[in-house]
């Protein structure tokens, strides 16, 4: 099973024992996020809905590719080096 380096935004790091990056295994983005949720449930709840969908305000990138432009959560991670979680910021 492929392993990918996951990078968390600063806002989620306190929920992951102040961890900024970690290596997780999974075939797809969804499997990697489920592995994240197994390790740090509170982080997973901020990224995924109860139904397992990506929350609207969260963006996931594989290297520089936005998964929403690929196959979403079903996007295979093989061939990518890192997965980056980016939380949208609202302001006015």
PLY file of the C-alpha trace (Angstrom):
ply
format ascii 1.0
element vertex 92
property float x
property float y
property float z
element edge 91
property int vertex1
property int vertex2
end_header
0.00 0.00 0.00
1.45 3.41 -0.93
2.50 5.84 1.78
2.15 9.60 1.37
3.23 12.54 3.50
0.20 14.46 4.76
0.58 18.13 5.71
-1.92 19.72 8.08
-2.69 23.44 8.35
-1.68 25.20 11.56
-5.31 25.37 12.72
-5.61 21.56 12.82
-2.19 20.75 14.25
-3.24 21.15 17.92
-5.82 18.39 17.32
-3.02 16.13 16.06
-0.61 16.47 19.00
0.91 19.55 17.29
2.00 17.44 14.34
2.46 19.33 11.05
3.30 16.35 8.83
2.87 12.60 9.03
3.20 9.60 6.77
-0.03 7.69 6.15
-0.84 4.68 3.98
-3.73 4.31 1.56
-4.54 3.65 -2.08
-6.77 6.71 -2.48
-7.26 10.13 -0.89
-10.26 8.73 0.98
-8.25 5.82 2.43
-5.51 8.19 3.58
-8.07 10.49 5.22
-9.71 7.51 6.94
-6.26 6.51 8.26
-5.87 10.08 9.53
-9.27 9.88 11.21
-8.28 6.59 12.88
-5.18 8.26 14.33
-6.68 11.69 15.15
-10.46 11.50 15.20
-10.98 15.23 15.86
-8.90 16.14 12.79
-10.85 13.73 10.62
-14.12 15.24 11.81
-12.94 18.71 10.69
-12.06 17.42 7.21
-14.85 14.91 6.47
-18.59 15.01 7.10
-20.33 12.22 9.02
-21.17 10.70 5.64
-17.50 10.64 4.66
-17.64 13.52 2.16
-15.06 16.28 2.03
-16.28 19.36 3.90
-17.00 22.33 1.65
-14.44 24.62 3.30
-11.57 22.11 3.03
-9.34 21.69 -0.01
-6.99 18.79 -0.58
-4.01 18.91 -2.92
-1.83 16.07 -4.13
1.44 17.86 -4.76
0.00 20.86 -6.68
-3.13 19.11 -8.03
-6.51 19.95 -6.49
-8.38 16.67 -5.96
-11.66 18.36 -6.93
-10.24 18.66 -10.46
-9.22 14.98 -10.40
-11.39 12.14 -9.03
-12.10 13.77 -5.67
-11.74 11.42 -2.72
-11.37 8.47 -5.11
-8.15 9.92 -6.56
-5.29 7.39 -6.28
-2.31 8.68 -4.32
0.26 6.47 -6.05
2.82 8.65 -7.83
2.29 11.64 -5.55
4.72 12.62 -2.78
2.50 14.68 -0.49
-1.10 15.46 0.36
-1.79 18.97 1.62
-4.92 19.90 3.59
-5.90 23.55 3.18
-8.76 25.08 5.16
-10.51 27.96 3.42
-10.39 31.26 5.22
-13.33 33.65 5.13
-12.96 37.34 5.61
-14.36 40.64 4.64
0 1
1 2
2 3
3 4
4 5
5 6
6 7
7 8
8 9
9 10
10 11
11 12
12 13
13 14
14 15
15 16
16 17
17 18
18 19
19 20
20 21
21 22
22 23
23 24
24 25
25 26
26 27
27 28
28 29
29 30
30 31
31 32
32 33
33 34
34 35
35 36
36 37
37 38
38 39
39 40
40 41
41 42
42 43
43 44
44 45
45 46
46 47
47 48
48 49
49 50
50 51
51 52
52 53
53 54
54 55
55 56
56 57
57 58
58 59
59 60
60 61
61 62
62 63
63 64
64 65
65 66
66 67
67 68
68 69
69 70
70 71
71 72
72 73
73 74
74 75
75 76
76 77
77 78
78 79
79 80
80 81
81 82
82 83
83 84
84 85
85 86
86 87
87 88
88 89
89 90
90 91
